[in-house]
């Protein structure tokens, strides 16, 4: 039986417009997809790029929150 392809669904909004919950869920989907495919798969670089965007957005939100509370 062939394995199901592992993908992360595209969010319904741009990353900057996602809620905290949505961005965390999208991050988990991307991390799961990256772990399940081989490192030389063509889609690997695209998934990593998307994960980098998510991580940058999460870091920016932390930075903004930290600055607002100081």
C-alpha positions as CSV (number, residue, x, y, z in Angstrom):
1,X,0.0,0.0,0.0
2,X,1.6,3.3,-1.0
3,X,2.1,5.9,1.7
4,X,-0.1,9.0,1.6
5,X,1.8,12.2,0.6
6,X,2.5,14.4,3.5
7,X,1.6,18.0,2.9
8,X,0.7,21.1,4.9
9,X,-2.5,22.8,3.8
10,X,-2.2,26.4,2.7
11,X,-3.6,28.8,5.3
12,X,-6.7,30.7,4.3
13,X,-5.0,34.1,5.0
14,X,-1.5,35.5,4.7
15,X,0.8,34.4,7.5
16,X,0.7,37.9,9.1
17,X,-3.1,37.7,9.3
18,X,-3.3,34.4,11.0
19,X,-4.4,34.1,14.7
20,X,-1.9,32.8,17.2
21,X,-3.7,29.4,17.2
22,X,-3.8,29.2,13.3
23,X,-0.1,30.1,13.0
24,X,0.9,27.4,15.7
25,X,-1.2,24.8,13.9
26,X,0.3,25.7,10.5
27,X,3.8,25.5,12.0
28,X,3.1,22.0,13.4
29,X,1.8,20.9,10.0
30,X,4.9,22.2,8.2
31,X,7.2,20.6,10.8
32,X,5.4,17.3,10.5
33,X,5.5,17.4,6.6
34,X,9.2,18.2,6.7
35,X,10.0,15.2,9.0
36,X,8.0,12.8,6.9
37,X,9.5,13.4,3.5
38,X,13.0,12.7,2.3
39,X,15.6,15.5,2.4
40,X,16.1,15.4,-1.3
41,X,12.4,15.7,-2.2
42,X,11.8,18.8,-4.4
43,X,9.1,20.1,-2.1
44,X,11.5,20.1,0.9
45,X,13.0,23.5,0.2
46,X,9.5,25.1,-0.3
47,X,8.3,23.6,3.0
48,X,11.4,24.9,4.8
49,X,10.9,28.4,3.3
50,X,7.3,28.4,4.5
51,X,8.4,27.3,8.0
52,X,11.0,30.0,8.1
53,X,8.3,32.6,7.3
54,X,6.1,31.2,10.1
55,X,9.0,31.2,12.6
56,X,9.9,34.8,11.7
57,X,6.2,35.9,12.2
58,X,6.1,34.2,15.6
59,X,9.4,35.8,16.6
60,X,8.1,39.2,15.5
61,X,4.9,38.8,17.6
62,X,7.0,37.9,20.6
63,X,9.2,41.0,20.0
64,X,6.2,43.3,19.7
65,X,4.6,41.8,22.8
66,X,7.8,42.1,24.8
67,X,8.3,45.7,23.7
68,X,4.7,46.6,24.6
69,X,5.1,45.3,28.1
70,X,8.4,47.1,28.9
